[in-house]
Amino acid sequence: MNFKDKVIQIVKKIPYGKVTTYGTIATLAGLPRGARLVGGILHFNYQKHDLPWYRVINRKGLISINCLDHPKTLQKALLEDEDVEVTADFMIDLEKYGWFPFRHSERSEESNI
């Protein structure tokens, strides 16, 4: 399975009401420095693979999308529809809403990635 296929598989597993980072997905897919590639894969494949692209944010907890087709306000609204709190300046509490399968509290999920 190539990097793109791994990214698609991982993004589909992000739970409802949770977010993760581009870097987390890149690391889980085997390319720790591939965060920007993850963004491109999401942009060009979200419709074809029905990906919850809006559940992916930057490492600081910020909605950092710069796409005219998918503005920050759209991503914020989609996350709020899943009861994820997003501040007016597009920040999300990663401690509360973050999904990080490789951390100790979620080790059981790691084997399913």
C-alpha positions, 0 to 999 in steps of 0.5 A: 500500500502506498502513502496516499492509500495509507492516508486515505485509510487513516483519515477514514478512521478519525472518529466523529467529534475528534480531530487529528493533525496532518503530521499525525496522519503522515507519521501513521502512514509512514512518512513523518515529515509528510504533513504537506503531502497529507493536505494535498491528498485530502484536497484532491481525494476527499470527494472520491473517497468520501473523506472527513477532511475537516477533521484534520488540522495543524499541529497547533490546533488551528484550522489552517486551510487556505483553500477557496473551495473549502474556507476556514468557516466551512471547516469550522461549521462542519466540526461544530456540527460534530460538537467540536468547539472551535474558537472565533480564531479557529482554534481547537483544544487538542487535549479535548478533541484530539485523536492520536492513536499512537499515544498511550491512552489509545494504544488499542486503536493503534493496532487497527490502523 
